[in-house]
């Protein structure tokens, strides 16, 4: 299965917006490299389609997943309970840390599983409950 993605560089820690067109295994390798570094940000889409774009932002074991349905609509995936509702969690968005409520935090393993599922079907609705921003 082919995928288009852009991600944080494991070497510099900065987001590289140049998209890669690879198989899912290469994307998985990048996620693994970023997990070893402790944080990262990845944008994923289907080859040949501009949207939807799924983003995975994480720091440590905490992750947040966004869905950009089109240039004007973005949603946030409701969390899996891995962080308390009232907690504030920081994850890397592009090149800066951003704070999210625990209501939208997933464990990194679950978040990566959902991103992987997305690359198999390109359907975001089955991934969980989305909250429009």
N, C-alpha and C positions, 0 to 999 in steps of 0.2 A: 504494500500500500504506500502510495506517494503522499507527501505532505509538504506544505510551504510554511516556513517558520523563521522567526527572528528572535534573538535571545541575547541575554547578558553574556559577555565574553568571560570565560573562566580565568583568563590571564589578567585582564585589566579590571574586571569588575564593572565595566561600563556596558550599557546596552548598545548592541550593534544592529542598527535598523535594516541593514542589507539582508534581504530574505534569502534563505537557503531552500532549495528544492531537493529533498532527499527522501529516503525511506523512513519509516517510523523508528527503526532501530537507531539511526543517526540522531534523531530527536531524543530518543531515550538516553543515548550516550551523553548528550549535552546536559540533560536534566541530571543525570548522575554526576557529571563534573560539577555542576552548580550546587548540587546537594553537598558534595564534598567541601565546597567553598563556604557553605552555610546559608547562602541566599541567592536568589535569582529572579529573573522576569523573562517570560516567554510568550510570544504571540504566535498562534497557530491558525491556519486556514487551509481550505481545500485548494489544490491546484486548479486554476481556471476560474475560480470564484473569488471575488473581492470580499464577500461576506457570506456567512457569519465568520467572525474572528473570535476565538476563545483565547483568553489570557490566563496565565498561571503566574501568580506573584507569591513568593514565599521567603521566609526567613526562619531558619531552624526548622522545627516541626510544624509551624503554622503556615497556612496557605489561604489565598483568596482567589476565586475564579470569577472573571468578568466575561460577559458575552456582548460583543458589539454586533447587533443584528443588521445595522446599516450605519451610515455616517452620523445619524442623528439619534440612534437608540442604543443605549447601553443598559445592561442589567447586571446584577450581582447575585451570585448563587448563595442561597441560604446555607449556613454552616451545618456541620455534623455534630455539634455539641462538644467538640474537642477543646473549646475555650468557653468559659462561663459567659452568659449573656451580657453581663455588665462589664466584662473585661475590655481593655483596649489592647490591641495587638498591632505591632508594626511589621509591615512586609515591604519588600522592595517593589516599587512601581517605576518602571523605566530606570532612572538613575537615582531616585530619591526614596527615602522611607516614608510611608503613608500609614496613618492610623485607621484601623477598622474596629468596629464593635465585634465582640465575640460572637454575635448573632450570624456573622458572615465568614467565620473562620472554619476551615477544614484542616484535618491532619494532612500533611504533605503526601502521605501514601495514598489516601483516598482521593485527594485532588489530582494526583498524577494518573490514577486509575480512570478518573472521569475524563481527563484530557485524552488519554489513550482511547477510551470508548468513543469519544467524539471523532477521532481520526479514522475510526472504522466505519462510521455511519454518516458523519457530517450533520447529525441531528442533535440539537442542544436540549430540546424539551425533555427527553427521557433522563437527562442527567440529574434533575432535581427541581426544586422550587426556585424560581427566579424572581427577583425584586427589581422593578424598573427604577432607574436613577433619574 
